Structures are given as structure tokens and as C-alpha cells.
Amino acid sequence: MELEIYNISGSKTGKKVTVNEEIFGIEPHEHSMWLAVKSILANRRQGNASTKGRSEVAGSTKKMFRQKGTGRARQGDIKSPLHPGGGTMFGPKPHKYTMTLPRKVKQLARKSALSAKVKADAFYVVEDFNLSEMKTKNVANLMNALGLSGTDAIILTTSYDQNVYMSGRNIPAVTISEAAKASTYDIWRNRAVVIEQSALRSIENSFNGTEAPETVQIAVG
């Protein structure tokens, strides 16, 4: 499978790169993506919300009035949830929201997210950035040239690149991440993926912990 290569100015170079079709060219599996996104968001929850029940709030335990003969509904103590300052009925208590998925499901979801972006023509391979300075203008010009100005997009780099990170962090719609660490949710939630050419190898190597086929650059014309 071959993908077009763009330069840092956002123009096509006339070259293509061959990538692993089993990662970037599969039929997207929507259910696995849903499961992966659901688990990622669930695992981010702290689960520390807590309320007090009637046995935990401060107050007298004396029965408010006798059971019979008053003509009123029977009542217990002042800590009843029916009274202001009383306990909370069925309120939240600290607990874990952790979800785990089989490794193969997580990998299928990530491959599906990548393939969906390729299929939607929202996956842009750019020559390695190699920025010599930190300037927001560098990243902004690239996004404008690719027609992604104002579009939620994630830029994937081979490793942590301070110049790229500092140049793009002030653009509200742009997220920057190392390619091997980008999750299914990171890829899915953004409308477009911009990846530097050498980072393709990082993505391929992140699956199964085995060596993936080398990406091959093909000159055209």
C-alpha cells in the first residue's frame, strides 16, 4: 500500500511511501474502536465522588415523634434523606471504573482508527520536520497548506521533538504526540492525522513487539 508524501510546506513531493496494509489498509472495525474509546475514557475517571448516607451525617438519632396517633406520616430521626441536612439516598461512593480489553481487540481498534483515517483521505505523511527553531508559524503554515486550518488534527512524531511540540502547542485545534504512544482515542477524536515519514516505522513496530516490514520510499516520475 502506497501513500503520498508531502513536504514541510504542505506540497506533494511526487514521492510515495509503502506502508503495511495490515495496519493502514484494513476494513475499520467500528465495534472494537467503540470498546477501546469507552475503556480509555473510563480508565481516566478518578471515581472519587462520594456522598454521605443517613448513617454518616451528624444529627440526633431520636425519633422525631411517636409512631401512631399524630395523624402524620411516620418518621424516624432527623437524619432521614427526606429532611434538609439528612443523608443522601443512593448517592455515589468511591469506586473504580477501570475497563480492560484483550490485547488483540486493542490492536484491532488502533489499526481500524488508522485505516479509517487513510480511507477518509485524512492521513497525511510529511517529510521529517527537522525544525531548527520554535515558531508557531512553522506548524500553522503546514496546517494551512494541507487545508487543515481550524480542523482538529493530531501531529505524530517519531520521538519527542521539543521544537515541534513548542511550535504547535499554541494552536488550539492541534495535538502533538509520539506516534508509538498515540491511542485509538487520540486518532479517532481528531479529524485528521499528520505524521512525519520516519514515524510510520514507529507505528508499525508498536504492534506485536515484532519487527515490521521496512517502509519503502518510491520516487515517482
C-alpha positions, 0 to 999 in steps of 0.5 A: 500500500502506497501513500503520498508524501508531502513536504514541510510546506504542505506540497506533494513531493511526487514521492510515495511511501509503502506502508503495511496494509495490515495496519493502514489498509484494513476494513475499520472495525467500528465495534472494537474502536467503540470498546477501546474509546469507552475503556480509555475514557473510563480508565481516566475517571478518578471515581472519587465522588462520594456522598454521605448516607443517613448513617454518616451525617451528624444529627440526633438519632431520636425519633422525631415523634411517636409512631401512631396517633399524630395523624402524620406520616411516620418518621424516624430521626432527623437524619432521614434523606427526606429532611434538609441536612439528612443523608443522601439516598443512593448517592455515589461512593468511591469506586473504580471504573477501570475497563480492560480489553484483550490485547488483540481487540486493542490492536484491532481498534488502533489499526481500524482508527488508522485505516479509517483515517487513510480511507477518509483521505485524512492521513497525511505523511510529511517529510521529517520536520527537522525544525531548527527553531520554535515558531508557531508559524512553522506548524500553522503554515503546514496546517494551512497548506494541507487545508487543515486550518481550524480542523482538529488534527493530531501531529505524530512524531517519531520521538519527542521533538521539543521544537515541534511540540513548542511550535504547535502547542499554541494552536488550539485545534492541534495535538502533538504526540509520539506516534508509538504512544498515540491511542485509538482515542487520540486518532479517532477524536481528531479529524485528521492525522499528520505524521512525519515519514520516519514515524510510520516505522514507529507505528508499525513496530508498536504492534506485536513487539515484532519487527515490521516490514521496512517502509519503502520510499518510491520516487515517482516520475 
